[in-house]
Amino acid sequence: MYNFLSIQLGEVEVSNLTLGVLIGFSSFTFLAVGISSYKLYKSLINNDNKD
């Protein structure tokens, strides 16, 4: 059987796969919020120039 590396967080042992999935989801969420905020700010600037 394969021996996966794991990280000890206090009393909880977390596998690398779980940690990778959590980092992936949080990075995706951070990127999505950043892009959404940038587009919102850009549309606000563009609307001010048209008036």
C-alpha positions as CSV (number, residue, x, y, z in Angstrom):
1,M,0.0,0.0,0.0
2,Y,1.1,3.5,-0.7
3,N,2.4,5.7,2.1
4,F,1.1,9.2,1.6
5,L,2.8,12.1,3.3
6,S,0.7,13.9,5.8
7,I,1.0,17.1,7.8
8,Q,0.2,17.2,11.5
9,L,-2.0,20.2,12.5
10,G,-2.2,19.9,16.2
11,E,-4.2,16.7,16.8
12,V,-5.4,16.5,13.2
13,E,-3.4,14.7,10.5
14,V,-4.1,16.1,7.1
15,S,-2.9,14.4,3.9
16,N,-1.2,16.2,1.1
17,L,-4.1,15.6,-1.3
18,T,-6.5,17.2,1.1
19,L,-4.2,20.2,1.6
20,G,-3.8,20.5,-2.2
21,V,-7.5,20.5,-2.8
22,L,-8.1,23.1,-0.1
23,I,-5.3,25.3,-1.5
24,G,-6.7,24.9,-5.0
25,F,-10.2,25.9,-4.0
26,S,-9.0,28.9,-2.0
27,S,-6.8,30.1,-4.8
28,F,-9.7,29.7,-7.3
29,T,-12.0,31.7,-5.0
30,F,-9.4,34.4,-4.4
31,L,-8.8,34.7,-8.2
32,A,-12.6,34.8,-8.9
33,V,-13.2,37.5,-6.4
34,G,-10.2,39.5,-7.6
35,I,-11.4,39.4,-11.3
36,S,-14.9,40.2,-10.3
37,S,-13.8,43.2,-8.2
38,Y,-11.5,44.4,-11.0
39,K,-14.4,44.2,-13.6
40,L,-16.7,46.0,-11.2
41,Y,-14.2,48.8,-10.6
42,K,-13.4,49.0,-14.3
43,S,-17.2,49.4,-15.2
44,L,-17.5,52.1,-12.6
45,I,-14.6,54.1,-14.1
46,N,-16.0,53.6,-17.6
47,N,-19.5,54.8,-16.6
48,D,-18.0,58.0,-15.1
49,N,-16.3,58.9,-18.4
50,K,-19.5,58.5,-20.5
51,D,-21.6,61.0,-18.4
